[in-house]
Amino acid sequence: MSQKQLKEAFISNLNGTGLLEISAGLSLPPLCLLCRGLLLILYYLHYGKPLSSRKYSLLLDFLVLVSPLVFSCTVLSPVIFFIPVILAAFCAGIFSKIYSQTKREARVPFGQIVKEFQEACLDPECIPAITVFRVYVNVLTSISILAVDFPQYPRRYAKAETYGTGAMDLGVGAFIFGNALVCPEVRQKPPRTQPRFSSLARQVFSVWPLIALGVGRLLSVKSIEYHEHTSEYGVHWNFFFTLALVRLAASLLLAIFPKHKAWLVALAVAVLYQLLLSTTSLKMFILHGSDGRGSRLGFLDANREGLFSLFGYLAIYLASVQAGLWLLQRRSSVRGWLEALGGLALAVLLLWVLLQPCQACAEPVSRRMANLPFCTWVLAQCLLLLGFFVLADLSLVFTKLLVKGSSVPCCWKVVQPPDSRKKQGMEAVPVGRQDKLSQPCLISAINKNQLLFFLLANVMTGAVNILIDTIHSKAASTLCILHLYMFLNCLIMYILHARNIVLKFW
């Protein structure tokens, strides 16, 4: 076998892992975020000022936010269930140190602290969990697309061939979910001030870079004969095309149907598509081609997985628009977000319960077809991760209230409500240090140039695979390569952020 064939076989015919293992892995990013926030608060408590050194800030962010994820999906994957426990214990230890020190300085009863926490007002214009979710999906995807080519990355985490739940299968759906949370339909003003098809017009203009990147990826992969998993999207299709067309189709549907009923449209699309898979020959065509032997003759046959999975991804996108609209409802207090956290937990539980009959009555989860069970599973996992991030943010808010004046980048700002005696509608006043330049942040840096970050990850992944025999790499070499690859990408984003450069011209 050639090197190209060996690498294709290395990522093919896999069956995924268990749902519980993926859920355990999803708890790691919020715990890393919490750990980093607590360390920054502890630093402020000791030195009376935030960590302002760009060099040390980048080092801390990379070591706490990124490096644990590299280890957890490679050499530490056999003990993945113990890592969240260890991280949680470490966070509890830091919090205990912070609380014991503040308790000595200010003798305030714990019950009063909890009461003040529940009544605290948060900046209603910013929901950090959404930003962090989108950034971490990018980071996890960037790690996985290169790590999957190394033997230290468990084969059960890679994309399943036909049925199964691999960690990388979730990444595809999470990208769709994250895009929908900040789409024009979610962020735009009420319909009275916006033309009916304004969002569609904006999407038509904004998706052209995705189409250009899709064409660029297609040409580059074919020209250098780069290894590719054909049954993932097809011969000519790729995820850039999927994301562009899903965004356009969703905007068209949401221009016709009320956006607050997006979940009904999503349900209709997912159920109808599943009925077609279950009652017609569509499933056999997607899995085995027009001749039943995996033929790739003609554009439709060659790209059947990418084209027909659009229906499933469209359903995920529409349901995610509904989630985005619900999250952006104005909640200005901690109490309101604690109630919202309960709503997220209820939604996750409901989706997990629905997943069981979906798999029993229809078929197992299939990313290749993007069937109804796949849509249900993706939404459940994404809402779970989002809920974890909200919980981590609220925990940091509680800790910041203990240490007055401390602040954590990409975390909720505690604000003072407008004085009721003053003119109504006055903006809330932030409490504590809010100088963005004094606290550099890797999350903000990646958030500013997310598409560039993902593009650089793809380019560097290709370069590593061309230059290195990844399949036979040793553990030490794998860890060094993955850390260097992620650090270079993060460093570029950090430098651009420090110079306030946003490479977006559409």
Contacts in CASP RR format, 6 or more apart in sequence:
PFRMAT RR
TARGET T0000
AUTHOR 0000-0000-0000
METHOD contacts of the structure
MODEL  1
MSQKQLKEAFISNLNGTGLLEISAGLSLPPLCLLCRGLLLILYYLHYGKP
LSSRKYSLLLDFLVLVSPLVFSCTVLSPVIFFIPVILAAFCAGIFSKIYS
QTKREARVPFGQIVKEFQEACLDPECIPAITVFRVYVNVLTSISILAVDF
PQYPRRYAKAETYGTGAMDLGVGAFIFGNALVCPEVRQKPPRTQPRFSSL
ARQVFSVWPLIALGVGRLLSVKSIEYHEHTSEYGVHWNFFFTLALVRLAA
SLLLAIFPKHKAWLVALAVAVLYQLLLSTTSLKMFILHGSDGRGSRLGFL
DANREGLFSLFGYLAIYLASVQAGLWLLQRRSSVRGWLEALGGLALAVLL
LWVLLQPCQACAEPVSRRMANLPFCTWVLAQCLLLLGFFVLADLSLVFTK
LLVKGSSVPCCWKVVQPPDSRKKQGMEAVPVGRQDKLSQPCLISAINKNQ
LLFFLLANVMTGAVNILIDTIHSKAASTLCILHLYMFLNCLIMYILHARN
IVLKFW
1 9 0 8 1.000
3 227 0 8 1.000
3 469 0 8 1.000
4 225 0 8 1.000
4 226 0 8 1.000
4 227 0 8 1.000
5 227 0 8 1.000
6 471 0 8 1.000
7 149 0 8 1.000
7 227 0 8 1.000
7 465 0 8 1.000
7 470 0 8 1.000
7 471 0 8 1.000
8 227 0 8 1.000
8 228 0 8 1.000
8 229 0 8 1.000
10 149 0 8 1.000
10 471 0 8 1.000
11 148 0 8 1.000
11 149 0 8 1.000
11 158 0 8 1.000
11 159 0 8 1.000
11 227 0 8 1.000
11 229 0 8 1.000
12 161 0 8 1.000
12 229 0 8 1.000
12 231 0 8 1.000
13 161 0 8 1.000
14 155 0 8 1.000
14 156 0 8 1.000
14 158 0 8 1.000
14 159 0 8 1.000
14 160 0 8 1.000
14 161 0 8 1.000
14 166 0 8 1.000
15 156 0 8 1.000
15 160 0 8 1.000
15 161 0 8 1.000
15 163 0 8 1.000
15 164 0 8 1.000
16 155 0 8 1.000
16 156 0 8 1.000
16 157 0 8 1.000
16 158 0 8 1.000
16 159 0 8 1.000
16 160 0 8 1.000
16 164 0 8 1.000
16 165 0 8 1.000
16 166 0 8 1.000
16 169 0 8 1.000
17 154 0 8 1.000
17 156 0 8 1.000
17 157 0 8 1.000
17 165 0 8 1.000
17 166 0 8 1.000
17 167 0 8 1.000
18 156 0 8 1.000
18 165 0 8 1.000
19 165 0 8 1.000
19 377 0 8 1.000
21 80 0 8 1.000
21 81 0 8 1.000
21 156 0 8 1.000
22 165 0 8 1.000
22 166 0 8 1.000
22 167 0 8 1.000
22 170 0 8 1.000
22 381 0 8 1.000
23 381 0 8 1.000
23 384 0 8 1.000
24 80 0 8 1.000
24 81 0 8 1.000
24 84 0 8 1.000
25 72 0 8 1.000
25 80 0 8 1.000
25 83 0 8 1.000
25 84 0 8 1.000
25 167 0 8 1.000
26 381 0 8 1.000
26 384 0 8 1.000
26 385 0 8 1.000
26 388 0 8 1.000
27 84 0 8 1.000
27 388 0 8 1.000
28 68 0 8 1.000
28 69 0 8 1.000
28 72 0 8 1.000
28 83 0 8 1.000
28 84 0 8 1.000
28 87 0 8 1.000
29 65 0 8 1.000
29 69 0 8 1.000
29 132 0 8 1.000
29 136 0 8 1.000
29 139 0 8 1.000
29 140 0 8 1.000
29 385 0 8 1.000
29 388 0 8 1.000
29 389 0 8 1.000
30 385 0 8 1.000
30 387 0 8 1.000
30 388 0 8 1.000
30 389 0 8 1.000
30 391 0 8 1.000
30 392 0 8 1.000
31 84 0 8 1.000
31 87 0 8 1.000
31 88 0 8 1.000
31 91 0 8 1.000
31 392 0 8 1.000
32 64 0 8 1.000
32 65 0 8 1.000
32 68 0 8 1.000
32 69 0 8 1.000
32 87 0 8 1.000
33 65 0 8 1.000
33 132 0 8 1.000
33 389 0 8 1.000
33 392 0 8 1.000
34 91 0 8 1.000
34 392 0 8 1.000
34 395 0 8 1.000
34 396 0 8 1.000
35 64 0 8 1.000
35 87 0 8 1.000
35 90 0 8 1.000
35 91 0 8 1.000
35 94 0 8 1.000
36 60 0 8 1.000
36 61 0 8 1.000
36 64 0 8 1.000
36 65 0 8 1.000
36 408 0 8 1.000
37 396 0 8 1.000
37 399 0 8 1.000
37 408 0 8 1.000
37 411 0 8 1.000
38 91 0 8 1.000
38 94 0 8 1.000
38 95 0 8 1.000
38 98 0 8 1.000
38 396 0 8 1.000
38 399 0 8 1.000
39 60 0 8 1.000
39 64 0 8 1.000
39 94 0 8 1.000
40 50 0 8 1.000
40 51 0 8 1.000
40 60 0 8 1.000
40 406 0 8 1.000
40 408 0 8 1.000
40 409 0 8 1.000
40 439 0 8 1.000
41 98 0 8 1.000
41 396 0 8 1.000
41 399 0 8 1.000
41 400 0 8 1.000
41 403 0 8 1.000
41 406 0 8 1.000
41 408 0 8 1.000
42 94 0 8 1.000
42 97 0 8 1.000
42 98 0 8 1.000
43 50 0 8 1.000
43 51 0 8 1.000
44 50 0 8 1.000
44 51 0 8 1.000
44 403 0 8 1.000
44 405 0 8 1.000
44 406 0 8 1.000
44 407 0 8 1.000
45 98 0 8 1.000
45 101 0 8 1.000
45 102 0 8 1.000
45 403 0 8 1.000
45 406 0 8 1.000
50 406 0 8 1.000
50 407 0 8 1.000
50 433 0 8 1.000
50 438 0 8 1.000
50 439 0 8 1.000
51 57 0 8 1.000
51 60 0 8 1.000
51 439 0 8 1.000
52 438 0 8 1.000
52 439 0 8 1.000
52 440 0 8 1.000
54 440 0 8 1.000
54 494 0 8 1.000
54 498 0 8 1.000
57 439 0 8 1.000
57 440 0 8 1.000
57 441 0 8 1.000
57 442 0 8 1.000
58 440 0 8 1.000
58 442 0 8 1.000
58 490 0 8 1.000
58 491 0 8 1.000
58 494 0 8 1.000
61 441 0 8 1.000
61 442 0 8 1.000
61 443 0 8 1.000
61 490 0 8 1.000
62 442 0 8 1.000
62 486 0 8 1.000
62 487 0 8 1.000
62 490 0 8 1.000
65 139 0 8 1.000
65 442 0 8 1.000
65 443 0 8 1.000
66 139 0 8 1.000
66 143 0 8 1.000
66 442 0 8 1.000
66 486 0 8 1.000
66 487 0 8 1.000
66 490 0 8 1.000
67 483 0 8 1.000
68 83 0 8 1.000
68 87 0 8 1.000
69 139 0 8 1.000
69 140 0 8 1.000
69 143 0 8 1.000
70 143 0 8 1.000
70 147 0 8 1.000
70 479 0 8 1.000
70 482 0 8 1.000
70 483 0 8 1.000
70 486 0 8 1.000
71 479 0 8 1.000
72 80 0 8 1.000
72 83 0 8 1.000
73 143 0 8 1.000
73 144 0 8 1.000
73 147 0 8 1.000
73 153 0 8 1.000
73 154 0 8 1.000
73 157 0 8 1.000
73 167 0 8 1.000
74 147 0 8 1.000
74 150 0 8 1.000
74 152 0 8 1.000
74 153 0 8 1.000
74 475 0 8 1.000
74 478 0 8 1.000
74 479 0 8 1.000
74 482 0 8 1.000
75 152 0 8 1.000
75 475 0 8 1.000
75 479 0 8 1.000
76 83 0 8 1.000
77 153 0 8 1.000
77 154 0 8 1.000
77 157 0 8 1.000
95 399 0 8 1.000
98 399 0 8 1.000
98 402 0 8 1.000
98 403 0 8 1.000
99 402 0 8 1.000
102 402 0 8 1.000
102 403 0 8 1.000
113 398 0 8 1.000
113 401 0 8 1.000
113 402 0 8 1.000
116 401 0 8 1.000
117 334 0 8 1.000
117 397 0 8 1.000
117 398 0 8 1.000
117 401 0 8 1.000
118 333 0 8 1.000
118 334 0 8 1.000
118 335 0 8 1.000
118 338 0 8 1.000
119 333 0 8 1.000
119 334 0 8 1.000
119 335 0 8 1.000
120 333 0 8 1.000
120 334 0 8 1.000
120 397 0 8 1.000
120 401 0 8 1.000
120 414 0 8 1.000
121 332 0 8 1.000
121 333 0 8 1.000
121 334 0 8 1.000
121 414 0 8 1.000
121 415 0 8 1.000
121 416 0 8 1.000
121 417 0 8 1.000
121 428 0 8 1.000
122 331 0 8 1.000
122 332 0 8 1.000
122 333 0 8 1.000
122 334 0 8 1.000
122 337 0 8 1.000
122 397 0 8 1.000
122 412 0 8 1.000
122 413 0 8 1.000
122 414 0 8 1.000
122 415 0 8 1.000
123 412 0 8 1.000
123 413 0 8 1.000
123 415 0 8 1.000
123 428 0 8 1.000
123 430 0 8 1.000
124 330 0 8 1.000
124 331 0 8 1.000
124 332 0 8 1.000
124 428 0 8 1.000
126 412 0 8 1.000
126 413 0 8 1.000
127 327 0 8 1.000
127 328 0 8 1.000
128 389 0 8 1.000
128 393 0 8 1.000
128 410 0 8 1.000
128 411 0 8 1.000
128 412 0 8 1.000
129 386 0 8 1.000
129 387 0 8 1.000
129 389 0 8 1.000
129 390 0 8 1.000
129 393 0 8 1.000
130 178 0 8 1.000
130 181 0 8 1.000
130 182 0 8 1.000
130 324 0 8 1.000
130 327 0 8 1.000
130 386 0 8 1.000
131 410 0 8 1.000
131 443 0 8 1.000
131 447 0 8 1.000
132 389 0 8 1.000
132 393 0 8 1.000
132 410 0 8 1.000
132 443 0 8 1.000
133 178 0 8 1.000
133 181 0 8 1.000
133 382 0 8 1.000
133 385 0 8 1.000
133 386 0 8 1.000
133 389 0 8 1.000
134 178 0 8 1.000
134 181 0 8 1.000
134 182 0 8 1.000
134 447 0 8 1.000
134 450 0 8 1.000
135 443 0 8 1.000
135 446 0 8 1.000
135 447 0 8 1.000
135 450 0 8 1.000
136 385 0 8 1.000
136 389 0 8 1.000
137 171 0 8 1.000
137 174 0 8 1.000
137 175 0 8 1.000
137 177 0 8 1.000
137 178 0 8 1.000
138 446 0 8 1.000
138 450 0 8 1.000
138 453 0 8 1.000
138 454 0 8 1.000
138 457 0 8 1.000
139 446 0 8 1.000
139 486 0 8 1.000
140 171 0 8 1.000
141 171 0 8 1.000
141 175 0 8 1.000
141 454 0 8 1.000
141 457 0 8 1.000
142 453 0 8 1.000
142 454 0 8 1.000
142 457 0 8 1.000
142 486 0 8 1.000
142 489 0 8 1.000
143 482 0 8 1.000
143 486 0 8 1.000
144 153 0 8 1.000
144 157 0 8 1.000
144 167 0 8 1.000
144 168 0 8 1.000
144 171 0 8 1.000
145 457 0 8 1.000
145 458 0 8 1.000
145 461 0 8 1.000
146 457 0 8 1.000
146 460 0 8 1.000
146 461 0 8 1.000
146 464 0 8 1.000
146 465 0 8 1.000
146 481 0 8 1.000
146 482 0 8 1.000
146 485 0 8 1.000
147 153 0 8 1.000
147 478 0 8 1.000
147 482 0 8 1.000
148 157 0 8 1.000
148 158 0 8 1.000
148 168 0 8 1.000
149 461 0 8 1.000
149 464 0 8 1.000
149 465 0 8 1.000
149 470 0 8 1.000
149 471 0 8 1.000
150 470 0 8 1.000
150 471 0 8 1.000
150 473 0 8 1.000
150 478 0 8 1.000
150 481 0 8 1.000
150 482 0 8 1.000
151 471 0 8 1.000
151 472 0 8 1.000
151 473 0 8 1.000
151 478 0 8 1.000
152 473 0 8 1.000
152 475 0 8 1.000
152 478 0 8 1.000
152 479 0 8 1.000
156 166 0 8 1.000
157 166 0 8 1.000
157 167 0 8 1.000
157 168 0 8 1.000
158 166 0 8 1.000
158 167 0 8 1.000
158 168 0 8 1.000
159 166 0 8 1.000
159 168 0 8 1.000
159 169 0 8 1.000
159 172 0 8 1.000
159 229 0 8 1.000
159 232 0 8 1.000
159 367 0 8 1.000
160 166 0 8 1.000
160 169 0 8 1.000
160 366 0 8 1.000
160 367 0 8 1.000
160 368 0 8 1.000
161 231 0 8 1.000
161 368 0 8 1.000
162 231 0 8 1.000
162 287 0 8 1.000
162 366 0 8 1.000
162 368 0 8 1.000
163 363 0 8 1.000
163 364 0 8 1.000
163 365 0 8 1.000
163 366 0 8 1.000
164 364 0 8 1.000
164 365 0 8 1.000
164 366 0 8 1.000
164 367 0 8 1.000
165 365 0 8 1.000
165 377 0 8 1.000
166 367 0 8 1.000
169 365 0 8 1.000
169 367 0 8 1.000
169 374 0 8 1.000
170 377 0 8 1.000
170 378 0 8 1.000
170 381 0 8 1.000
172 239 0 8 1.000
172 313 0 8 1.000
172 367 0 8 1.000
173 313 0 8 1.000
173 316 0 8 1.000
173 378 0 8 1.000
173 382 0 8 1.000
174 378 0 8 1.000
174 381 0 8 1.000
174 382 0 8 1.000
174 385 0 8 1.000
175 239 0 8 1.000
175 243 0 8 1.000
176 243 0 8 1.000
176 246 0 8 1.000
176 313 0 8 1.000
176 316 0 8 1.000
176 317 0 8 1.000
176 320 0 8 1.000
176 378 0 8 1.000
177 316 0 8 1.000
177 317 0 8 1.000
177 320 0 8 1.000
177 323 0 8 1.000
177 378 0 8 1.000
177 379 0 8 1.000
177 382 0 8 1.000
178 320 0 8 1.000
178 382 0 8 1.000
179 243 0 8 1.000
179 247 0 8 1.000
179 317 0 8 1.000
179 320 0 8 1.000
180 186 0 8 1.000
180 250 0 8 1.000
180 316 0 8 1.000
180 317 0 8 1.000
180 318 0 8 1.000
180 320 0 8 1.000
180 321 0 8 1.000
180 323 0 8 1.000
180 324 0 8 1.000
181 320 0 8 1.000
181 323 0 8 1.000
181 324 0 8 1.000
181 327 0 8 1.000
183 199 0 8 1.000
183 203 0 8 1.000
183 247 0 8 1.000
183 250 0 8 1.000
183 251 0 8 1.000
183 317 0 8 1.000
183 321 0 8 1.000
184 198 0 8 1.000
184 199 0 8 1.000
184 202 0 8 1.000
184 203 0 8 1.000
184 251 0 8 1.000
185 199 0 8 1.000
185 250 0 8 1.000
185 251 0 8 1.000
185 254 0 8 1.000
185 259 0 8 1.000
185 262 0 8 1.000
185 321 0 8 1.000
186 321 0 8 1.000
186 324 0 8 1.000
186 325 0 8 1.000
186 328 0 8 1.000
187 328 0 8 1.000
188 194 0 8 1.000
188 198 0 8 1.000
188 199 0 8 1.000
196 255 0 8 1.000
197 255 0 8 1.000
199 251 0 8 1.000
199 254 0 8 1.000
199 255 0 8 1.000
200 248 0 8 1.000
200 251 0 8 1.000
200 252 0 8 1.000
200 255 0 8 1.000
202 251 0 8 1.000
203 247 0 8 1.000
203 248 0 8 1.000
203 251 0 8 1.000
204 248 0 8 1.000
205 506 0 8 1.000
206 247 0 8 1.000
206 506 0 8 1.000
207 243 0 8 1.000
207 244 0 8 1.000
207 247 0 8 1.000
207 248 0 8 1.000
208 506 0 8 1.000
209 451 0 8 1.000
209 506 0 8 1.000
210 240 0 8 1.000
210 241 0 8 1.000
210 243 0 8 1.000
210 244 0 8 1.000
210 247 0 8 1.000
211 240 0 8 1.000
211 241 0 8 1.000
211 244 0 8 1.000
213 240 0 8 1.000
213 455 0 8 1.000
214 238 0 8 1.000
214 240 0 8 1.000
214 241 0 8 1.000
217 238 0 8 1.000
217 240 0 8 1.000
217 458 0 8 1.000
218 236 0 8 1.000
218 238 0 8 1.000
220 226 0 8 1.000
221 228 0 8 1.000
224 466 0 8 1.000
226 462 0 8 1.000
226 465 0 8 1.000
226 466 0 8 1.000
227 465 0 8 1.000
230 296 0 8 1.000
231 305 0 8 1.000
231 368 0 8 1.000
232 305 0 8 1.000
232 368 0 8 1.000
233 239 0 8 1.000
233 241 0 8 1.000
233 242 0 8 1.000
233 303 0 8 1.000
233 305 0 8 1.000
233 306 0 8 1.000
233 309 0 8 1.000
234 296 0 8 1.000
234 302 0 8 1.000
234 303 0 8 1.000
234 304 0 8 1.000
234 305 0 8 1.000
234 306 0 8 1.000
235 296 0 8 1.000
235 302 0 8 1.000
235 303 0 8 1.000
236 299 0 8 1.000
236 302 0 8 1.000
236 303 0 8 1.000
237 303 0 8 1.000
237 305 0 8 1.000
237 306 0 8 1.000
237 307 0 8 1.000
241 306 0 8 1.000
242 306 0 8 1.000
242 309 0 8 1.000
242 310 0 8 1.000
242 313 0 8 1.000
245 310 0 8 1.000
246 310 0 8 1.000
246 313 0 8 1.000
246 314 0 8 1.000
246 317 0 8 1.000
247 317 0 8 1.000
249 310 0 8 1.000
249 314 0 8 1.000
250 314 0 8 1.000
250 317 0 8 1.000
250 318 0 8 1.000
250 321 0 8 1.000
253 265 0 8 1.000
253 314 0 8 1.000
253 318 0 8 1.000
254 262 0 8 1.000
254 265 0 8 1.000
254 318 0 8 1.000
254 321 0 8 1.000
257 264 0 8 1.000
257 265 0 8 1.000
259 321 0 8 1.000
259 325 0 8 1.000
260 322 0 8 1.000
260 325 0 8 1.000
262 318 0 8 1.000
262 319 0 8 1.000
262 321 0 8 1.000
262 322 0 8 1.000
262 325 0 8 1.000
263 318 0 8 1.000
263 319 0 8 1.000
263 322 0 8 1.000
265 318 0 8 1.000
266 314 0 8 1.000
266 315 0 8 1.000
266 316 0 8 1.000
266 317 0 8 1.000
266 318 0 8 1.000
266 319 0 8 1.000
266 322 0 8 1.000
266 375 0 8 1.000
267 315 0 8 1.000
267 319 0 8 1.000
269 311 0 8 1.000
269 312 0 8 1.000
269 314 0 8 1.000
269 315 0 8 1.000
269 318 0 8 1.000
270 311 0 8 1.000
270 312 0 8 1.000
270 315 0 8 1.000
270 372 0 8 1.000
270 375 0 8 1.000
271 372 0 8 1.000
273 311 0 8 1.000
273 312 0 8 1.000
273 315 0 8 1.000
273 371 0 8 1.000
273 372 0 8 1.000
274 362 0 8 1.000
274 371 0 8 1.000
274 372 0 8 1.000
276 282 0 8 1.000
277 283 0 8 1.000
277 286 0 8 1.000
277 362 0 8 1.000
277 363 0 8 1.000
277 369 0 8 1.000
277 371 0 8 1.000
278 362 0 8 1.000
278 363 0 8 1.000
282 308 0 8 1.000
283 369 0 8 1.000
284 292 0 8 1.000
285 304 0 8 1.000
286 304 0 8 1.000
286 305 0 8 1.000
286 308 0 8 1.000
286 368 0 8 1.000
286 369 0 8 1.000
287 368 0 8 1.000
287 369 0 8 1.000
288 294 0 8 1.000
289 295 0 8 1.000
289 296 0 8 1.000
289 301 0 8 1.000
289 304 0 8 1.000
290 297 0 8 1.000
290 301 0 8 1.000
291 297 0 8 1.000
295 301 0 8 1.000
296 302 0 8 1.000
300 307 0 8 1.000
305 368 0 8 1.000
305 369 0 8 1.000
308 369 0 8 1.000
308 370 0 8 1.000
309 367 0 8 1.000
309 368 0 8 1.000
309 369 0 8 1.000
309 370 0 8 1.000
310 370 0 8 1.000
311 370 0 8 1.000
312 370 0 8 1.000
312 371 0 8 1.000
312 374 0 8 1.000
312 375 0 8 1.000
313 370 0 8 1.000
315 375 0 8 1.000
316 370 0 8 1.000
316 375 0 8 1.000
316 378 0 8 1.000
316 379 0 8 1.000
319 375 0 8 1.000
319 379 0 8 1.000
320 379 0 8 1.000
320 382 0 8 1.000
323 379 0 8 1.000
323 383 0 8 1.000
323 386 0 8 1.000
327 340 0 8 1.000
327 386 0 8 1.000
331 337 0 8 1.000
331 340 0 8 1.000
332 417 0 8 1.000
332 428 0 8 1.000
334 394 0 8 1.000
334 397 0 8 1.000
337 390 0 8 1.000
337 394 0 8 1.000
338 394 0 8 1.000
340 390 0 8 1.000
341 387 0 8 1.000
341 390 0 8 1.000
341 391 0 8 1.000
341 394 0 8 1.000
344 383 0 8 1.000
344 386 0 8 1.000
344 387 0 8 1.000
344 390 0 8 1.000
345 387 0 8 1.000
347 383 0 8 1.000
348 380 0 8 1.000
348 383 0 8 1.000
348 384 0 8 1.000
348 387 0 8 1.000
351 376 0 8 1.000
351 377 0 8 1.000
351 379 0 8 1.000
351 380 0 8 1.000
351 383 0 8 1.000
352 380 0 8 1.000
354 376 0 8 1.000
355 365 0 8 1.000
355 373 0 8 1.000
355 376 0 8 1.000
355 377 0 8 1.000
355 380 0 8 1.000
358 372 0 8 1.000
358 373 0 8 1.000
358 376 0 8 1.000
359 365 0 8 1.000
359 373 0 8 1.000
362 371 0 8 1.000
362 372 0 8 1.000
362 373 0 8 1.000
363 371 0 8 1.000
363 373 0 8 1.000
364 373 0 8 1.000
365 371 0 8 1.000
365 373 0 8 1.000
365 374 0 8 1.000
365 377 0 8 1.000
366 373 0 8 1.000
366 374 0 8 1.000
367 374 0 8 1.000
393 411 0 8 1.000
393 412 0 8 1.000
394 412 0 8 1.000
396 408 0 8 1.000
396 411 0 8 1.000
396 412 0 8 1.000
397 411 0 8 1.000
397 412 0 8 1.000
397 414 0 8 1.000
399 406 0 8 1.000
400 406 0 8 1.000
400 407 0 8 1.000
400 408 0 8 1.000
400 411 0 8 1.000
400 414 0 8 1.000
401 414 0 8 1.000
404 432 0 8 1.000
405 431 0 8 1.000
405 432 0 8 1.000
405 433 0 8 1.000
406 432 0 8 1.000
406 433 0 8 1.000
407 413 0 8 1.000
407 432 0 8 1.000
407 433 0 8 1.000
407 434 0 8 1.000
407 439 0 8 1.000
408 439 0 8 1.000
409 436 0 8 1.000
409 439 0 8 1.000
409 440 0 8 1.000
409 441 0 8 1.000
409 443 0 8 1.000
409 444 0 8 1.000
410 441 0 8 1.000
410 443 0 8 1.000
410 444 0 8 1.000
410 447 0 8 1.000
413 430 0 8 1.000
413 431 0 8 1.000
413 434 0 8 1.000
414 430 0 8 1.000
414 431 0 8 1.000
414 432 0 8 1.000
415 428 0 8 1.000
415 429 0 8 1.000
415 430 0 8 1.000
415 431 0 8 1.000
416 428 0 8 1.000
416 429 0 8 1.000
416 430 0 8 1.000
416 431 0 8 1.000
417 428 0 8 1.000
418 424 0 8 1.000
418 425 0 8 1.000
418 426 0 8 1.000
418 427 0 8 1.000
418 428 0 8 1.000
418 429 0 8 1.000
419 426 0 8 1.000
433 439 0 8 1.000
436 444 0 8 1.000
440 494 0 8 1.000
440 497 0 8 1.000
440 498 0 8 1.000
441 497 0 8 1.000
442 490 0 8 1.000
442 493 0 8 1.000
442 494 0 8 1.000
444 497 0 8 1.000
445 490 0 8 1.000
445 493 0 8 1.000
445 494 0 8 1.000
445 496 0 8 1.000
445 497 0 8 1.000
445 498 0 8 1.000
446 453 0 8 1.000
446 490 0 8 1.000
446 493 0 8 1.000
448 493 0 8 1.000
448 496 0 8 1.000
448 497 0 8 1.000
448 502 0 8 1.000
449 493 0 8 1.000
449 496 0 8 1.000
449 497 0 8 1.000
449 501 0 8 1.000
449 502 0 8 1.000
449 503 0 8 1.000
449 504 0 8 1.000
451 504 0 8 1.000
452 493 0 8 1.000
452 496 0 8 1.000
452 503 0 8 1.000
453 489 0 8 1.000
453 493 0 8 1.000
456 489 0 8 1.000
456 492 0 8 1.000
457 485 0 8 1.000
457 489 0 8 1.000
460 485 0 8 1.000
460 488 0 8 1.000
460 489 0 8 1.000
461 485 0 8 1.000
464 470 0 8 1.000
464 481 0 8 1.000
464 485 0 8 1.000
468 481 0 8 1.000
470 478 0 8 1.000
473 481 0 8 1.000
496 502 0 8 1.000
496 503 0 8 1.000
END
